[in-house]
Amino acid sequence: MFKLLASRLLVVLFLAGSAVSANAADVILRLHQMLPPQATIPSKVLEPWAKKIEAQSGGRIEVQLYPSMQLGGRPADLVDQVRDGVVDLTWTLFGYTPGRFPKTEVFELPFMATSATGSSMAFQAYYEKYMKGDLPGIHVLAVHTHGPGLLHTRNQAIRSLEDLEGLKIRGTSRVVNAMLTSLGASAIGMPVSATPEALSKGVIDGTVMPFEVTTALKIAELAPYHTEFSGKRGLYTATFLFAMNEDRYQSLPADLQKVIDDNSGMELAKWFGQAMDAGDRNGRAAADKAGNTTVTLDPEETARWHKASEAVTADWIEEMNGKGLHGQELYDTARSLIDKYDAEM
């Protein structure tokens, strides 16, 4: 009887193991990023994208999601993590590695970008024209931007340039920090994930960011004053990268590479942008519901901010020219592409 039971147990275990083996994916891809899973891009793009990849591969690819830097390191490490194969996929900001990808910075310049959808599609077209060889070891799936950036402050509404003078404002990148300095603020660079604690402790007086991310990070509770600008162009935007390790991509069989390729490029950039625009609407509605103060500077005051930040653009163009990167051409092309795709929205 003992031998019979043992034999039957072995059969059950074998069949169970076979079932697990039959259902296991051929390829497991780890996607690492810095925001909590409920934030707009993780919940509205990265998770659905992962499920789409799994479905279209017939279950042969499994995408495992690791939000909030769960695999270790800092947000600034994410580009190197995916390049070095520490992770298979990442979503991050180009601006977290200052000066490393200078061509991306043109989209961050003051009053450059418009809607997230139009600017993201423009950035994707720009990447395909100017940046294809700029990220060795990295297989770019899509690039994108967020929507119009604005100011969020703790203790007072910003109604003029003078109100910004001397305030400690968190910035996203070296270009945005230069812009904040040109406007009279004291710019403090830090990743978006560190912003809530910095606001709550009074380390900073405010931050720049789109409305989209304010809900997940509870920024509207910590900084209940919001300042935006007249016209369709926001104060700034940030540039994002969604990418895969190149060797990992090349290791896939051709049919699985096609699954990745079919879910990359312009349509994916558009998806990111649309999610960001919807997140902006939700974030604004949440701030309004909370009774926060949102100030829209009139055209005359907005023009003063334009004028005060013009030197940042001129300096960037000159810097790029000094690197042999044809700064004026990059600027003119980016602006033209933004206008083109924004007009199509």
C-alpha positions as CSV (number, residue, x, y, z in Angstrom):
1,M,0.0,0.0,0.0
2,F,2.8,2.4,0.9
3,K,4.6,1.7,-2.5
4,L,1.3,2.2,-4.3
5,L,0.6,5.6,-2.6
6,A,4.2,6.7,-3.2
7,S,3.9,5.8,-6.9
8,R,0.7,7.7,-7.2
9,L,2.3,10.7,-5.4
10,L,5.1,10.7,-7.9
11,V,2.7,10.6,-10.8
12,V,0.8,13.6,-9.3
13,L,4.0,15.5,-8.8
14,F,5.2,14.8,-12.3
15,L,1.9,15.9,-13.8
16,A,1.8,19.0,-11.7
17,G,5.4,19.8,-12.8
18,S,4.5,19.2,-16.4
19,A,1.5,21.6,-16.1
20,V,3.7,24.3,-14.7
21,S,6.3,23.7,-17.3
22,A,3.7,23.8,-20.1
23,N,2.3,27.1,-18.8
24,A,5.7,28.7,-18.1
25,A,6.8,31.6,-20.4
26,D,9.8,31.0,-22.7
27,V,11.0,34.6,-21.9
28,I,10.7,36.6,-18.7
29,L,11.4,40.3,-18.9
30,R,11.8,42.4,-15.8
31,L,10.5,46.0,-16.2
32,H,12.0,48.4,-13.5
33,Q,10.9,52.0,-13.0
34,M,10.6,54.6,-10.2
35,L,6.9,55.4,-9.7
36,P,4.3,53.6,-7.6
37,P,2.0,51.2,-9.6
38,Q,-1.0,53.5,-9.3
39,A,0.7,56.4,-11.1
40,T,-0.6,57.2,-14.5
41,I,2.1,55.7,-16.7
42,P,2.6,52.5,-14.7
43,S,-1.2,51.8,-14.5
44,K,-2.4,53.2,-17.8
45,V,0.5,52.2,-20.1
46,L,3.2,49.9,-18.7
47,E,0.9,47.3,-17.2
48,P,-1.5,47.2,-20.2
49,W,1.5,47.1,-22.5
50,A,2.9,44.1,-20.6
51,K,-0.4,42.3,-20.8
52,K,-0.6,43.0,-24.5
53,I,2.9,41.6,-25.1
54,E,2.0,38.5,-23.1
55,A,-1.2,38.0,-25.1
56,Q,0.3,38.6,-28.5
57,S,3.2,36.2,-27.8
58,G,0.8,33.5,-26.8
59,G,2.1,33.5,-23.3
60,R,5.7,32.9,-24.4
61,I,6.8,36.3,-23.0
62,E,6.1,37.3,-19.4
63,V,6.7,40.9,-18.3
64,Q,7.3,41.2,-14.6
65,L,6.6,44.7,-13.2
66,Y,8.9,46.2,-10.6
67,P,7.7,49.7,-9.6
68,S,9.2,52.2,-7.1
69,M,12.8,51.1,-7.6
70,Q,12.1,47.7,-6.1
71,L,15.1,46.1,-7.7
72,G,17.4,48.7,-6.1
73,G,19.4,51.7,-7.1
74,R,18.3,55.3,-7.7
75,P,16.2,56.7,-10.6
76,A,19.4,58.0,-12.1
77,D,20.7,54.5,-12.4
78,L,17.8,53.2,-14.6
79,V,19.4,54.0,-17.9
80,D,22.6,52.1,-17.0
81,Q,20.6,49.2,-15.5
82,V,18.9,48.5,-18.8
83,R,22.0,49.2,-20.8
84,D,24.1,46.8,-18.7
85,G,21.4,44.1,-18.6
86,V,20.7,44.4,-14.9
87,V,17.1,44.7,-15.9
88,D,15.5,43.9,-19.3
89,L,13.2,46.9,-19.6
90,T,12.9,50.4,-18.0
91,W,10.9,53.6,-18.1
92,T,12.7,56.7,-17.0
93,L,13.6,60.3,-17.6
94,F,16.5,61.3,-19.8
95,G,17.0,64.3,-17.5
96,Y,18.0,62.1,-14.6
97,T,21.5,61.8,-16.3
98,P,22.4,65.4,-16.8
99,G,24.2,66.2,-20.1
100,R,24.4,62.6,-21.2
101,F,21.7,62.9,-23.9
102,P,22.0,66.6,-25.0
103,K,19.8,66.3,-28.1
104,T,16.8,65.4,-25.9
105,E,17.0,68.7,-24.0
106,V,15.5,70.8,-26.8
107,F,12.1,69.6,-25.8
108,E,12.7,70.7,-22.2
109,L,13.4,74.3,-23.2
110,P,11.1,77.0,-21.8
111,F,7.7,77.3,-23.4
112,M,8.5,74.7,-26.1
113,A,6.1,71.9,-25.6
114,T,2.3,71.8,-25.9
115,S,0.0,68.8,-25.2
116,A,1.6,65.5,-24.1
117,T,0.2,63.7,-27.1
118,G,1.4,66.2,-29.7
119,S,4.8,66.7,-28.1
120,S,5.3,63.0,-27.6
121,M,4.7,62.2,-31.2
122,A,7.0,65.1,-32.1
123,F,9.7,63.7,-29.8
124,Q,9.4,60.2,-31.3
125,A,9.8,61.7,-34.9
126,Y,12.7,63.8,-33.7
127,Y,14.3,60.7,-32.1
128,E,14.0,58.7,-35.3
129,K,15.6,61.6,-37.3
130,Y,18.4,62.6,-35.0
131,M,19.1,60.1,-32.2
132,K,19.1,56.5,-33.6
133,G,22.8,56.0,-32.7
134,D,22.9,57.8,-29.4
135,L,22.0,55.0,-27.0
136,P,24.4,52.1,-27.6
137,G,23.4,48.9,-25.8
138,I,19.8,50.1,-25.5
139,H,16.9,49.1,-27.8
140,V,14.5,52.1,-27.7
141,L,10.8,51.2,-27.7
142,A,9.5,54.7,-27.5
143,V,10.2,58.2,-26.3
144,H,7.7,60.7,-25.0
145,T,7.0,63.8,-23.0
146,H,4.5,64.9,-20.3
147,G,2.0,67.6,-20.8
148,P,2.4,71.3,-20.0
149,G,4.5,71.8,-16.9
150,L,3.5,74.2,-14.2
151,L,4.4,75.4,-10.8
152,H,3.0,74.0,-7.5
153,T,3.9,75.8,-4.3
154,R,3.4,75.2,-0.5
155,N,2.6,78.6,1.0
156,Q,1.6,81.1,-1.6
157,A,0.3,81.4,-5.1
158,I,2.7,82.6,-7.7
159,R,1.0,85.5,-9.6
160,S,4.1,87.2,-11.0
161,L,7.8,86.8,-11.6
162,E,8.5,88.7,-8.4
163,D,6.6,86.1,-6.3
164,L,9.0,83.4,-7.5
165,E,12.1,85.3,-6.4
166,G,14.3,83.3,-4.1
167,L,11.9,80.4,-3.6
168,K,13.4,76.9,-3.5
169,I,11.8,75.1,-6.4
170,R,12.5,71.5,-7.3
171,G,13.5,71.0,-11.0
172,T,13.7,68.0,-13.2
173,S,16.8,68.4,-15.3
174,R,19.8,70.7,-15.9
175,V,17.8,72.7,-18.6
176,V,14.8,73.1,-16.3
177,N,17.0,74.1,-13.4
178,A,18.7,76.7,-15.6
179,M,15.2,78.0,-16.6
180,L,14.2,78.3,-12.9
181,T,17.3,80.1,-12.1
182,S,16.7,82.6,-15.0
183,L,13.3,83.2,-13.5
184,G,14.7,84.1,-10.1
185,A,14.1,80.9,-8.2
186,S,16.6,78.8,-6.3
187,A,16.6,75.6,-8.4
188,I,17.0,72.3,-6.6
189,G,17.3,69.1,-8.7
190,M,15.8,65.9,-7.4
191,P,13.8,62.9,-8.8
192,V,10.1,63.2,-8.7
193,S,9.8,60.4,-6.2
194,A,11.7,62.4,-3.6
195,T,9.4,65.5,-4.0
196,P,6.7,64.7,-1.5
197,E,9.1,64.3,1.4
198,A,11.0,67.4,0.4
199,L,7.7,69.4,0.4
200,S,6.5,68.0,3.7
201,K,9.7,68.8,5.4
202,G,10.0,72.3,3.9
203,V,13.2,71.5,2.1
204,I,11.6,73.0,-1.0
205,D,9.0,75.7,-1.4
206,G,7.5,74.2,-4.5
207,T,8.1,72.1,-7.6
208,V,7.5,72.0,-11.3
209,M,5.6,69.1,-12.7
210,P,2.5,68.4,-14.8
211,F,-0.9,67.9,-13.1
212,E,-0.8,64.3,-14.1
213,V,1.6,63.0,-11.4
214,T,0.2,65.1,-8.6
215,T,-2.4,62.6,-7.6
216,A,-0.2,59.6,-7.2
217,L,2.3,61.5,-5.2
218,K,-0.2,63.6,-3.3
219,I,1.5,66.8,-4.4
220,A,-1.8,68.7,-4.4
221,E,-2.2,68.1,-0.7
222,L,1.3,69.3,0.0
223,A,1.5,72.2,-2.4
224,P,-2.1,73.5,-2.9
225,Y,-1.2,76.5,-5.1
226,H,-0.8,75.9,-8.8
227,T,0.4,78.4,-11.4
228,E,0.0,77.9,-15.2
229,F,0.3,80.1,-18.2
230,S,-1.7,81.6,-21.0
231,G,-1.3,80.0,-24.4
232,K,-0.9,76.4,-25.5
233,R,2.7,76.0,-24.5
234,G,3.6,75.0,-20.9
235,L,6.4,76.3,-18.9
236,Y,8.5,73.3,-19.7
237,T,8.2,69.5,-20.2
238,A,10.4,66.5,-19.4
239,T,11.6,63.8,-21.8
240,F,11.1,60.1,-21.1
241,L,12.6,56.8,-22.4
242,F,10.9,53.4,-22.6
243,A,13.6,50.9,-23.5
244,M,14.9,47.3,-23.6
245,N,18.4,45.9,-23.2
246,E,19.7,45.5,-26.8
247,D,21.3,42.1,-26.2
248,R,18.1,40.8,-24.6
249,Y,16.1,42.0,-27.6
250,Q,18.6,40.5,-30.0
251,S,18.4,37.1,-28.1
252,L,14.7,36.8,-28.9
253,P,13.6,34.6,-31.8
254,A,12.4,36.6,-34.8
255,D,8.7,36.1,-34.1
256,L,9.0,37.4,-30.5
257,Q,11.1,40.3,-31.7
258,K,8.1,41.1,-34.0
259,V,5.8,41.2,-31.0
260,I,8.0,43.8,-29.4
261,D,8.4,45.7,-32.7
262,D,4.6,45.7,-33.3
263,N,4.2,47.4,-29.9
264,S,6.9,50.1,-30.3
265,G,7.4,53.3,-32.1
266,M,5.0,56.1,-32.9
267,E,1.8,54.5,-31.8
268,L,3.3,53.7,-28.4
269,A,4.6,57.3,-28.1
270,K,1.1,58.4,-28.8
271,W,-0.3,56.1,-26.2
272,F,2.1,57.5,-23.6
273,G,1.1,61.0,-24.5
274,Q,-2.7,60.3,-24.4
275,A,-2.3,58.8,-21.0
276,M,-0.4,61.9,-19.8
277,D,-3.0,64.2,-21.1
278,A,-5.8,62.3,-19.5
279,G,-3.8,62.3,-16.2
280,D,-3.5,66.0,-16.4
281,R,-7.2,66.4,-16.6
282,N,-7.7,64.0,-13.7
283,G,-5.0,65.8,-11.6
284,R,-6.6,69.2,-12.3
285,A,-10.0,67.9,-11.3
286,A,-8.6,66.5,-8.1
287,A,-7.0,69.8,-7.2
288,D,-10.2,71.7,-7.9
289,K,-12.2,69.2,-5.8
290,A,-9.8,69.8,-2.9
291,G,-10.4,73.5,-3.1
292,N,-6.9,74.4,-4.2
293,T,-6.0,77.7,-5.8
294,T,-5.1,77.6,-9.5
295,V,-3.8,80.8,-11.1
296,T,-3.5,81.3,-14.8
297,L,-1.1,84.1,-15.6
298,D,-2.6,86.5,-18.2
299,P,-0.9,86.9,-21.6
300,E,1.0,90.1,-20.5
301,E,2.5,88.4,-17.4
302,T,3.1,85.2,-19.3
303,A,5.1,87.2,-21.9
304,R,7.4,88.5,-19.1
305,W,8.2,84.8,-18.2
306,H,8.9,84.1,-21.9
307,K,11.3,87.1,-22.0
308,A,13.0,86.2,-18.8
309,S,13.8,82.7,-20.0
310,E,14.9,83.4,-23.5
311,A,18.5,83.3,-22.6
312,V,18.2,79.7,-21.6
313,T,17.2,78.7,-25.1
314,A,19.9,80.9,-26.7
315,D,22.6,79.5,-24.4
316,W,21.5,75.9,-25.2
317,I,21.7,76.5,-28.9
318,E,25.1,78.0,-28.5
319,E,26.2,75.1,-26.3
320,M,25.0,72.5,-28.9
321,N,26.8,74.4,-31.7
322,G,30.0,74.2,-29.6
323,K,29.5,70.4,-29.5
324,G,29.0,70.3,-33.3
325,L,25.4,69.3,-32.9
326,H,23.8,72.2,-34.9
327,G,21.7,73.6,-32.1
328,Q,19.6,75.9,-34.2
329,E,18.6,73.1,-36.6
330,L,17.7,70.9,-33.6
331,Y,15.6,73.7,-32.1
332,D,13.8,74.6,-35.3
333,T,13.1,71.0,-36.2
334,A,11.7,70.2,-32.7
335,R,9.5,73.3,-32.7
336,S,8.2,72.5,-36.2
337,L,7.4,68.9,-35.3
338,I,5.6,70.0,-32.1
339,D,3.5,72.4,-34.1
340,K,2.8,69.7,-36.8
341,Y,1.6,67.0,-34.4
342,D,-0.2,69.3,-32.1
343,A,-2.2,70.6,-35.0
344,E,-3.3,67.0,-35.7
345,M,-4.7,66.5,-32.2
